[in-house]
Amino acid sequence: MAVGRDDVEILKPRTDKREYRRIVLRNSLQVLLISDPDTDKCAASMNVSVGSFSDPAGLEGLAHFLEHMLFYASEKYPLEDSYSKYITEHGGSTNAFTSSEHTNYYFDVTTDSFEEALDRFAQFFIKPLMSADATMREIKAVDSENQKNLLSDAWRMNQLRKHLSLEGHPYHKFSTGNWETLAVRPKAKGLDTRDELIKFYDANYSANLMHLVVYSKESLDKIQSLVEDKFQEIRNTDRSYLHFPGQPCASEHLQILVRAVPIKQGHKLRIIWPITPSIRHYKEAPCRYLGHLIGHEGEGSLFYVLKTLGWATGLSAGEGDWTSEYSFFDVVIEVTDAGHEHMQDIVGLLFRYINLLQKSGACKWIFDELSAISETTFHYQDKFPAIDYVVNIASNMQIYPPKDWLVGSSLPSSFCPETIEKILNELSPNKVRIFWESKKFEGHTDMVEPWYGTSYSVEKINDSVIQEWILSAPDENLHLPAPNIFIPTDLSLKEAQEKAKFPVLLRKSSYSTLWYKPDTMFTSPKAFVKIYFNCPHSSSSPEAEVLTDIFTRLLMDYLNEYAYYAQVAGLYYGLHHTDNGFQVTLVGYNHKLRILLETVVQKIAEFKVKPDRFSVIKELVTKEYQNFKFQQPYQQAMYYCSLMLQDQTWPWIEELEVLPHLEAEDLAKFAPMMLSRAFLECYIAGNIESNEAGSMIQHIEDVFFKGSNPICQPLFPSQHLTNRVVKLDKGKSYVYSNYGLNPNDENSCLVHYIQVHQDDFQMNVKLQLFGLIAKQPAFHQLRSVEQLGYITVLMQRNDSGIRGLQFIIQSSVKGPKHIDTRVESFLEMFESKLYEMTSEQFKSIWPPKDEIIFVTQSNVNALIDMKLEKHKNLREESGFYWREISDGTLKFDRREAEVAALRQLTQEELIAFFNEYVKIGAPRKKTLSIRVYGNQHASEYTSDNSESVEPTVVHIDDIFSFRRSQPLYGSFKGGFGQMKL
């Protein structure tokens, strides 16, 4: 491989102004440099071509464990966790993941801090320190990560599929690792895990097996000299790429029907075939073509037929797990209770559709259509965060030639019927693996998967059985999709009449308000439309809430076979139930957006309940509610926190209670009543002119509010509903405790919430700056040092403009009350560090000489940089402005105003803020601790809650009595008459 610069042309989108250069360092490290003068963040990703397939026998999870360990420290930067601390305090984020053949490390950071961040990152691969103490602690973190996955159906079923494969093939392995595989078993064999870790690193982490992407605002030459300076010390042992030839499945693993018991309610069919990896034919894209057709949802498709029969609620198809040596094609079907009784018919219909594709042969017009859509998608792709961009490209670099590093396999360009037909013929009855998941198999299985404990049984099925299923399946009219009318052909850009920096109130009536923002940033032929139907009747009771939910899902269901074509062509829509009504969202190419919008509006206006579809959706919603108890404990704790703080919300348990009694006629009566009073809040942005935006909303008003018998009437002034938030009392600590909803879950959780203030620029920046400087020390102390649990985070919380902080910690090793005391100890420790700094240090420059926590000027600058970070795309910008509109804050210039407040902030003001609102015993401090007890700590529940408490501690027994007894913050949303303009 030639060392130095390579002038290979890299295919990039027509609209992409960034510059790219491939270089190879002296140590054979391949690098892609990206120069983007407009970026606010720099980023890097290192992809190492070694993963869990390389784990030594008896040390399952070693590659993943090594990924964790490299974050700790290096010879050059020996202070533990100082890399993550530097990144976090300089407005960035960092993470890594381990897959079967790769491990990817990545970060982003503000532009001023990039050079040092990159130097710290490079040390992962030059001279990492893996201290004995850190090694033992981090095995606990890996074990905690595994504990969190033990009751996840996705992880369980994935491992079951691996388990039913050849034991000698690395696909068969357990890849996460746990205490048993990384501590207990090695010790029993006389192995030292740390020695094995170092041995594994030395053997596999060689520069010639690495691919680096560096994204910066500097010129390519400057980035090149930076990379050469930082990364050429990575040693190159000329390690050859590891290949794992052979197929994971032998004949005994094919033609099998596996019945498996999931954790959650619901039935799922996963039909899998081993196939030739399509990476070998990525320009011909056979799996993309077949996935498009088998996974289609338009009329005549497999899903359309299964849906019409009432047997399925979802279907996806495409390539699953793959390497360059093997691959699987997966068809995944979400099955209804009725469908569960017709498994054989469903599989029969799938094979019948495959037979139809074989008879039709590969169709050039379908391939050309896919190719045209892909071409438009590639050339008009949204810019997305640099951190995601570098990870995608680094993952592509070993797989594709340099010219295709950006595009990967996303541009099918070469129609080859033979290749498509070759893969299609591999989807045959004699190679199939059918995984059938259902709670109904409980007590009817005879085997258990060893790593996750999933119960299952295996039955061999032969060709003749599947042929019978094909013959006995109902005779339905399966056919190929129609040509796609939603493919955009007009991609021209509208001339924005006004260069509006912020949204403007374009029109306002007693029926609606319309905020409008032309695209002045992205020069993209796309638009964003949000219509929020504020309907007071939609949330007046648990029944109303559930019926509104079913109403929106039924509308999506009715629209699906039509709107699916729009989705394929890059025009997305959604109908979702919200706190006080429902909202319609459309985002994508603007050319045919209005056609879709008017169809959606028409469907809402003409809504009728189809009893057969009502039953299917009701069953789906019921299962979702029943599955609430299988959520992670931290999700349960956050739910209780929201339920306690947000007035006028109904608990899921009451909604589940009313569900069985709701019938189609209830919705038929409810829907017109719900729509009878409405106010529409609208936001339209992007490549749409103001008169067009106005006429869209005029059309919607005409449909709903005009005519002799209008569907909707305007709201009375008293009916404008807003989200109001419970105000906690100053100087009080509230505690709410409950058992985890899943008795089999060992994990407990604490959410420790500190309520601070109602939206105010000066207060916001104090809270944000404190959050920025405390985030990494909290993670270091509570996760790295004390090892309370893998999920350990300090983050800000914003409920309709009410701001605060929350610690979220999930643990299988300690109970929630103990964790609560550790959070308080952390705040005490943090307080002493905060006081140790001087005003000079507040202005000083990173890095500190020891572990004192400095609020340096660089932290303030990092927060300013984060605030001034430009929106990457229309969807992101629209989300920001829509939040201001829906909260009623309407502070469209929030970022600029908060930056101005930050520039004035002094060290004394920050410490005064901490003393008043955050520190233990602060006079205005308001905390709410939500404690969820898993089965490991259930015995502590009674004793924790019966201990005598200080006068400032309030135990909450009943959420709703508590909510009723508390005052509420005022809402930023006055009624229609009081709207701030």
N, C-alpha and C positions, 0 to 999 in steps of 0.2 A: 504494500500500500504506500503510495507516494506521500511523503511528508510535506506539509506546507499548505498553501492555498490551492483550492480547486475551483476552476471557473465553470463547473457544470451548471447548466441552467436549471433552476428549480421552478417547477410549474406553480404559479401563484394566481389567486383570483384577479380578474381584470381591475377590480376596484381597490386592490391592496396597494397602498403606497409604501409599505415597509420594504427594507432592503435585506437580502439574505446572502450569506456566504458560508460555504462549507470549508473547514480546514481540518488537517490532521496534524496532531502534535508529534514531537519526536518519539514520545512513548506509545504511539499508535492510537491515542485517544481521538475518536472522531467527534467533531464539534460542529454544530450549526449556530452561526451568529445571526441575530436578528436586530436590526436597528430601526427603532420607531421613535422619531423625534417628538411625536405627540403623546407618548405614554406618560402616565403619572406614576406607574409602578414598574419596577424592574423585576425579573423573575429568572429562575434557572431550574432545570430538571436534569438529573443524572439517572440514566437507565442502565442498570447492571444486568448483563445477560446470565443471571443465575437466580434460581428461585427455589421453591419448595420441592421440586422434583429432585434437587440435588441433596436434600436432607440425608445424612447418613442413617443407615438402619438403626433403629432403637433410639434415635434422637429426633423424633418427629417434631417439626416446628422450629428447627435450629435456624433456618434461613430467615424466618419471620422474627425470631428472637434477636438475631443479629441486626436486623432492620431497626428494632427498638434501641439496641445498645449504642448504635453509632451516634445517636442524638446526645448522649451524655456528656462527653468531654473528649479533648484531644491533647496531645503533648503541647501544642502551641497555645491552646486555650483550655487549661486544666480545670477551671472552675466548673463544677457540675451544673448542667442545664444552662450554661451561659450562652450557648448558641440560640436556643429557643427564646431566652430572655431578650437577647439583642434583637432578634427578629420581631418579637411581639411589641417591644417598646419602641420600635421604629416603624410601626404601622403595618407590619406584615403578618404573614401566616406561614406555617410550615407543616409538612406531613410526609408520609411515605406509604407505600403498599407493597406487599409481596404477592406475586402470582406464581404460576407453576414454573415458568422459565425466566422470569424477570423480577427485579426489585427496583422500584422507582422512588427516588428521593427528590423533593421539590420544595421551593419556597418563593415568596414574593416579599418585596420590601419597598419603602419609599426610595425615590431615585438617589437622594443624597447619601443614603446609607448603604448603597448597593455594593460598593467595593469591599468594605469590611465584611459585610454579610457573605459575599462570595468567598472571601478568604476563609472565613469560619466554616463555610459549607465544604470547601475543598479539603479541609482537614479530615473529614469523614473518611476520605479515600487515601489519605497520606499516612497519618499516624494517629489513629483513634486510641483513646485510653479506655480499657474495659476493666475497671477496678473490680476486685473480688466482691466488695460490699455492694456496689451498684448491680453487679451480675445477679446476686441472690435477690435483691429487691425487685429487679425488673422481671425476673421469672414470675413473681407474684402479679405484676401488671399483665403479663401475657396470659396467666391463668385467669385473672379477672376478666380479660377480654373474651376468653373462651367461655367463662361462666355466663356472660351476657348473651352468648350465642346459643347456649344449650337448649333453650326453649323456643328457638326461632325455626319455623318450618323451612325457610329458605336454606339455612345452614344444614338442617337435619336431612332434608331430601337430597341436597347436593352430595352429602357424604354417603348417603345410601346408594346413589347411582355409582359413586366411586367404589364403594364396597363390593358391588356386584360387577367386578371386573377382575382381570388377571392379577393375582397377588404380586407377581414379579414385575408388573408395569408400574412406573411411578404415579400414574393416574390414580392408582388404588390408595395412595397414602392419605394420612390425616395431616393437614398442612399447618394448622394454627399453632399447635403445641399447647401444653398445659403443665401443671406442677408435676404430674406423674411422669410425662415424657422428658421433661427438661431438668428435673431434680431427683425424683425418687428412683426411677429406673437406672439412670446413669450412675448414681451413687451405689446402687446395689451391684453394678458391674465393675465398680472401682474406677469409674471415669470421673474426671473433673470437668464439669460443664464449661467452665471458663476456658480451660485448656482446649477443649473441643471447638469452642467458639472461635478462638484465636487461630486454631489450625484451619478451620473452615474459611475464615476471612483470608488468611495467607494463601490458601490453595486456590480460591475462586475470584477474589477481587483484584483483577489484573486490568490495567488500562486498555488493553486491546479488546476487552469484553465490555467496554463502557461506551455509552453515547451520551453526549452532553448538549443541551440547548441553552443558550444564554440570550436573554431578551433585555435590551437596554435602550435608553434614549440617545446614547453616544453614537458616534460614527462607527462603521464596521472596523476601521483600522484601530480605533481606540479600544473597542471591545476585544479585538484580536490580541492586542498586546496585554490586556488585562488577563485574558484567559491563559495566554502562554505563560504569564508570570505566576498565576495561581495554581495551574493544574499540571504543569509538566513534571512535578515531583512525584506524581502517582506512579508507582512502579509497574512495569510491564514484565510479566513472567512468560509472555507468549503462550498463555493458557489457550488450548484450542476450545472452540465452542462445543458445549456438551450437546450431544444428540441423543434422543431417546426413541430409537426406531421401534417399529412394531405397533400393532393395534392393541388397545387396552382390552378389547372384548374378544374372547374366543367363542366357539360355537355354543358353549353352555351358558353364555351370557346373552345370547340372541334368542329370538322367538320365546321371550319370557313375558308373563303377565305378573307384575309385582303389586300386591295389595299392601298399602302402607297406612299406618295410623298417624295422622297429623296432630298437632297441638290444637289448632284452631278449627272452628266449625267451617263446613264447606267441602265441596268435592272438586277434585282436580284430576284431569287426565293429561299425562305427558307422554307423547308418542315420539320415540327417538330411534334414529337410524345412524350407524356409523357410516361416514361417507368419505370420499376423496376431499382433502382440504381445499376449499375454493381459493385459498391464497395462491395456489399454483396457477389459477386462472383468473387473477383479480380484475383484469381488464374485461374479461368475458362475463364476470359476475353471475355465475349460475345460481348461487344460493340467494342472491339478491332478487333475481328474476322469480325463482320458485317461491321464496318467502313472500314476495309481493302478491303472487296469485293465491297461494294456499292461505295466506293471512288476510286476504281481501275481505272487506265487510259490505261491499255493494250488493245489489240484487243479483241473485244467481250464485253467489259465493257460498262456500261451505258454511261460514259463520251465519250468513243470512238464513240459510235453510235450518240450521240448528236453533237459531233464535226464534224463527217462525214456529218451529215445533215445540218451543218452550224448554229446550234442553240445555242451552248454554247462555252464559252472560258475558263471555269474553273469549277471544282466541288470538294467539300470536304464533307466528311461524318464522323460522330462520335458522341460521347457523348458531349453534350453542358453543360449548367448550371446543377449542381447536388449538392445534400447534401446526407446524409445517409437516408433521408426520401423520397426524390423525385428526379427525373432526367428527362432530355429531350434528345432525339436522334435527331440530326439536319442533314439535307442534304442541302447544300448551293450551288446553281448553278448560275454562272455568265452567263447571257443570252444575246445573240445578238439581234439586231433589228428584224431579221427574227424569232428568237426563241421566242421573245416577242409575236409574232402573233400566236405562237403554244404552249402557256402555257399548255393547256389541254393535248396536245400530250406528252409534256415533263413529266408532272405528271403521265400520263398514262404509259409511258415507265418506269418510276421509280417503279411504282407498279408492272409492268410486271417483272422487274428484281427481286423485292422482292418475287413475286410468283415463279420465277425460283429457288431462294434460298430455298424456302419452299419445292419445289418438289425435289431438289437435296439432301436436308437434310444436316446436318452439316458434312463437309468432314474432315476426320482425317488428310489426307495428307496436306491440306491447313493449318490446325491448327499446325501440326508438323513443317511446313515450317516457319510459323510465330514465333513459339516457338524457333526454331533454330536461326533465325535472331535476336530475342530478346536476346537470350543467348549470342551470339557473341557480340552484341551491349553492353550488360551489362559488360561482362568480359574484353572487349577491349575498354572501354569508355575512351575518352580523359579526362585528368585532366582539370577542368575549374576553373575560379577564386573562391577562398575560399568564397567570399561574396555570390556568387550564390549558391554554394554548401550548405552552412548553411541554407539559406532561403528554399531551396527545402526540406531539411531533417526536419527542424522545422515544415514545413507545413504538413509533413507526420506523425508526431509523435502522434497526437491525433487520427489519422485515422487508422493506422496499428499497429499490435503487434510489440514489439521492434525488433524482428529478421528481420522484413521487413522494418525497417525505411529507409534504404538506397535504397532498390529496389522498394518500393512502389508497384504499379501494373504493373511494366514494364516487368515482367517475367511470361507470361502465361505458365502454366505448367501442367494444369489438363484438359484434353479434356472431356467435358461433353455435349454431343449433346442436352440433355434435356434443359439445361440452355440456350444454344444458340437459340434453337427453341422457348423457352418461350419468349425471348426478340423479336425474329423475328416476332412472332405472335402478339406482341404489336404494330408493325409497320403496323397498319391496317387502312383502309379507315374510320372506325367509330371513330378513335381517333385523326385524323390528324388536324394540324393547318398549314395553308398555308399563308405565308407572301410574297406578291408580290410587289416589289418596282419598281417604274418607274416614270420619269418626265411626262410621257404621261397621268398620272392620275390627273395632275394639273387641277383644276376646276371641277373635277368629284367626289369629296369626300364630305362627309357631317359631319365629326367629326374632333376634334382636341385634340391631347394628351396634357394634361395640363402643364407638366414640360418643354417640349422642343418645343411645338407648332407644332408637326408633323401632317399634314393633312392625314386623312385616312377614309376608309369606310369598313364596315364588311358585308359579305354576308354568309348566312348559306348554306352549301352544304351537301347533304346526300349520303349515300352509293350508291344509284342507279346512281347518277350523276357521281361519280368517276368510277363506273363500265362501264359507257358509254365511259368515257375518255380512260379507259384501252382497251376497244374493238375497239375504232376508231383510236388508236395510230398506226403509221406505223408498218408494220411487219418487224422488223429488227432482225438480227441474234445475239441476246444476248447470251453470254455463259460465263462460269467460266474462270478465267485466266489459262494460261499454267504454268507448273512448272518453277520456277525461275532459269535461268541458271547463274545468276550473284552472287548467294550465294557463298561467298569465302570458299574454303576448305583448301587452303594452307595459314596458318597464321604464317609460319616460318619467322624468322628474318634473313635478309641478313647480311653478315659480311662486315661492312664498311671497305674498303681497307685503306682509309686514314681518320684519325680522324680530319676531317676539322672543325675548329671552325667557319669559315665563308664560304660563297659561293665562289666557284672558277670558273673562266671562262674556261669551259671544251672544247668548240670549238667555232670557229669564221670563218665565210666565208662571201662572198659578199651577201649571202642570209639570214644569221641568226647569232645570238650569242646564246650560251647556257650557262647559269649559273647553277651550280650544287652544292647541299649541301646534303650529306648523313645524315641520322638520327644518331646523336650521343647523343641525349638527351632523347628521349621519348620511346625507345624500343617498338615500336608499328608497327603492320603490315600494315601501311598506307603510302600513298604517296600523293604528291601535284604536279600538273603540270599546268603551265601557259604558253600559247602561245599567244603572242600579235602580231597581224597582223598590222603593220604600213603601211597604204595604203593612200598616199597623196590625191587620188581622192575622198576619203570617206567624206572629210569635206570641199570641195572646195566651197560649196554654201548651202543655207538652204535646197534645194531639195536633194542634195547629202547626207546631214546629215539625213534627214528623210528616204531616201531610204536605207541607211546603217542600220538604226534602224529596218526597216521592214524586211530587208534581214536577220538580226540575229534572229528576232522573228520567221520568217518563218522556218529557220533552226531548231530552238527549237521545233516548231510545227511539222515538218516532223519527227523529232527524237523521239517525245514524247512517242508513244506507245511502242517503243523498249527500250528507255533509262529509262522509268518509273520503269522497273524491277530492273535496277541497283540502282536506288534511294532507292527503298524498301529495297535492300540488303546492303545499307550503302555506295554506291559509287555515289557521286554527281557530276553533271556537269553543266556548264552554258556557254552560248554564249552571250556576251554583247557588244553593240556598245560603243566605247570610243571616246575621243576627235579626235584622228587621225586614226581611223580604228575600229577594233573589237578585242575582246580577248576570248579565249577558256580557261576555268578553269575546272580541274578535281581534286577532293579530296575525299579520302576514302581508302578502302582496296585496296592494290596494286595488289592482285592476278589476277583480271580480268580487271584491269584498261586499259591495252594496247588494249584489244579487243574493249572497248568503245571508246578510243581515236582514233583508226584507223577507226572506223565507223563514228565518227564525222567528221574526216578529209575527208573521202570519200564523205560524204554528201555535204561538202563545195565545194569540187572539182567538183562534178557532179550537182551543184545547177541548178535547173530549177524552173521557176515560175509556180505555179498552180493557175490559175486565181480565182477559188472559194476561196482558202485559202487566197490569196492576199486581196480579198474584206473583209474577216472577220478580218484579222490583221489590215488592213487600218482603219476599223471602230473602232477597239479597240484603236489604236494609236490616232485617231481623238478625241475620248472621253477623253483620258488621257490629251491631250493638252487643250481641252475645260474645263476640271476640274481644270486646273492650277489656275484659278481665285478663286477657293474655298479653296486654301491652307491657312493655318494660316498666318496672317500678318507677323509674324517673319520669316516664310519660304520665303515669297515674298521679304522681305527686304534683306535676305541673298542671294537670287537669283540675285537681282539687284547689290549687292556688287560684286558677282562673275562675272557677265556680264561686269561690269565696269573694273574689274582688269585683267580679262583673255582675252588676245588678241585672235583674230580669233575664237570667239564663236558667234553663231547665236542666236537671241532672239526667244523665243517660239512663239511669235505672228507672226513672219515671217514664221516659220515652219508650223504653223496652217493655214496660208494663202495659202501656196503652196500645202498642203495636198489634198484638194478636186480635184486638177487637175492631180494628179499622178495616173497612171493606171498600170496594170500588165506589159504591154509592155515597159513602162519606166524602170521598175526594170529589165526586161529581157535584155534590152540594157545596163543598168548601171552596173549590177553585174560583167560581164566579164571585163568591163573597170576599175572598182574599183580594181579588183584583178590583173589587168595587170601589175601593179608595186607594189611590196610589199617587206618589210623587216621584218623578224620574230625575236622578242625578246623572249627568252624562259628561263623559270626557272623550274628546276625539283629538288624535294627534298623528303627526307623520305626513306622508305624501298625499295630503288631501287639502283642497282649497277651502277657505272659510265658508263660501256660499254653499259648497257641496255638503260640508259638515252641518250647516244650518238646515239644509233641505232634508238631510237624513232624519234629523230630530223632528222636523215639521211632519214628515211622513209618519213617524212613530206616534206623535201626538194625534194626528188625524185618525190613525187606526184605533187608538185606545180611548180617546176623549171626545171625538166628534161623532156626528150622526144623530139620528132621532133617539136611538137607544144605546148610548155609549157604554162600553165595557167598564171604563173607569170614571170615577168622579175625582176632582181634586181633593186633597186632604183638608180637613178643618184645621184651623191654627193649633187646636189642642192635640192633634193627632201626629204631629211631627215627632217621631221617636228618636232618641239618641242613646248612645251607649254611655252609661254613667258608672263610675268606679267608686267602690267603698273606700272611705277615708279611715285609716287606722288612727288610733289615739296616740298622741306624743308620749314618749316615756314608757310605752307598753310593749311587752313581748307576748305575742299571741302564739299558741301552740295548738296544732290540730294533728291528732294521731289516728292512724287506721291500719288495719291489717292489709297486706298485699292481697289483691283479688284472686291471684292464682296460688293456691296452697302448695303447689309443687315448686314455686320459684324461691330459690334461696336468697336472692338479692333483696336488700333493703334500700331505702333511698331517703335522703333529706333534701328538701328545697328550703333554703334559708333566705327569705326575701326581706330586703330593707326598702321600705317605701320612703321616697325622699320629697318629691315636689311635683307641682303641675307645670307643664311646659313653660319654660322661661329661658331665654338665651344664656344669661349669665350662669344660672344654676345648671343648665344642661352641660356647659363646658367643664364646670368643676366636677360634676359627676362622671363625665366621659374621661377626663384626665385621670381622675382617681382610678376608674376602671382599667384604663390603659396601663398605669404603673403597678397596679395590684394583681393584674391577671396572671402574669407569669410566676411571681413569688407564691401566689396561692396554689398554682399547679405544682410548682416545685415542692412546696412544703407538704401539701395534703396528698399529692399523688406520688411524686418521686421519692420523698423521704419517708412519709408515714404509710404509703401504699394503702390508702383507704379504699381505692377502687379505680378501675380503668376510666370510668366516666367521672371526671372531676373537672368542673368548669366554673369560672366566675364570669358572669355576663350581665349586661344591662337589660332592663325590662321596660317596655313601654306599653301601657294599656290606655288606649285612646288619649294619649297625651299625659298620662300620669307616669312619672319616671321613677325608676329605682334600680337596685342591684339584686342579683340573686346568685347564691352558691348552689350548684346542683352536684350532688355526690351520690353515686350508686355503689353499694358495697355488699360483698358476701362475707366480709371478715369482721365488720363492726356494725352494731345497731345504730339506729338513727339518733338516739339521744347522745350517745358517745360522739358521733360525728358532729352533732351540734356544738358540743363542748370544744371539739377540735377547731371548728370554724371560729369560735370566740377566742380561743387561744391564739389562732393565727392573727386575728385582728389586733390582739394585745401586742404580739410580737411586731407586727407591721407598724403599730403606733410608735413603739420605741425607736424603730429605724427611721421613721418619718421625722421624728424630733431631732435626730442626730445630725440632720443636714443643716448647713449654713446657707445664708442668702447667696453667697458666692457659688456654692454648689448648685443652687437652683438654676444659676445661669451657666454652670460649667458644662464642659463637653464630655461625652462618653469617651472611654469607659471609666467607671470608678475603680479605685485600687483594691477595694475589698467588697464585702457583701452589703455594705450600707445601701439602702434603697434611696437613690437620688431622684428627685424630680428635676431633671435637667432641662435646659432650654431645648435640647434635642427631642425630648418627649413632647414638649409643646409643639415644636416644629413638625414632628411626626403626625400629631393629631391634626394640625393645620393642613398638612399634605393629604391626609386621609379625607378631610372634608372637601378639599378642592379637587379631589379625584373626579375626572369627567365621567359622565355616564358612558358606558361602552356601546349601548345600542338603544333602540327605541323602546323595547320592552322594559329595560331597566329604568330609563328616564321616566316612562309613564307610571311605573310602579311607585317611584318617589313622589311624583306630583299627585297621583291618585290617593296616596296615604294622607297627604295634606288635606285633600278634598273630603275624604271619608271621615277623618278625625275632626274636621271642621276647623283645623288650625290655620289653614290657608297661608302658611308662611313659606311661600314659594322661594323666597330669598334666604331661607333658613341657613344654608351653608355659609353664605357670605357674612350674614349677621353673626353667626357663631364664631367664625374666624376673627371677626372684629373684636368680639368679647374675649376670645382667647389671647389676642395680642395684648390686652390690658391686664390679664390675670397675673396676680403676684403670688409669691410663695406663701405669704401670710394668709391670703384669702383661701388658698387651698387647704392649709392646715386648719383654719377656722371652720371651713366646711366639714372637714373630717371630724373635728371636735364636736360639732353641733349635731351632725346627722348620722355618723357612721361608727364612731368609736364606742366601745363597751360603756354603757351608762351615760351616753350623750343625752342631753336634756330633750332634744327634739327627735330622738331616734324612735323609729316605728318598725318593729320586725314581726314577721309571720313565719313560723317554722312549720313546714308540712313534713310529717314523719310517716313513712310507709314501711311497715314491718314485714320482711320476708320470713319464710319458715325457719331460717337459721336463728332469728332473733325474736320469734313470736312470744317466747317465754318472758322476754323483757318488757313486753307491752304493758302488762298490768302494773308491774313494779314501777316502771318509768312514769306512769300516769297517776299513781297513787301517792307518790312522794309529796311532802308538803312543799309548797312553792312560795317564792317571794311575792310580795304584794304587787309588783309590777308585771308578774307573769299571769297571763289569762289562758286557761285551757278551754278550747272550744269543743263542745260536745256535739252541737248541731249547727251545721253550716248555715241553714236558712234562718234560724233564730238569730244567729250572729249577724247575718247580712241585714236582717230587718232592724236590728238594734243600732246599726252604725249610720253615721251621716254619710252623704255622698258628695264627691267633688262635683262642681258645676260642669256642664258640658260646654265645649267650644262651639257646639252647633246650636245656635238659637233656632227658633222656628223659622218658617219661610220669611216671615216679616222682618226677623232680626238678622238675616244673613249678612255677614260682614263682607263688604265688597271693596 
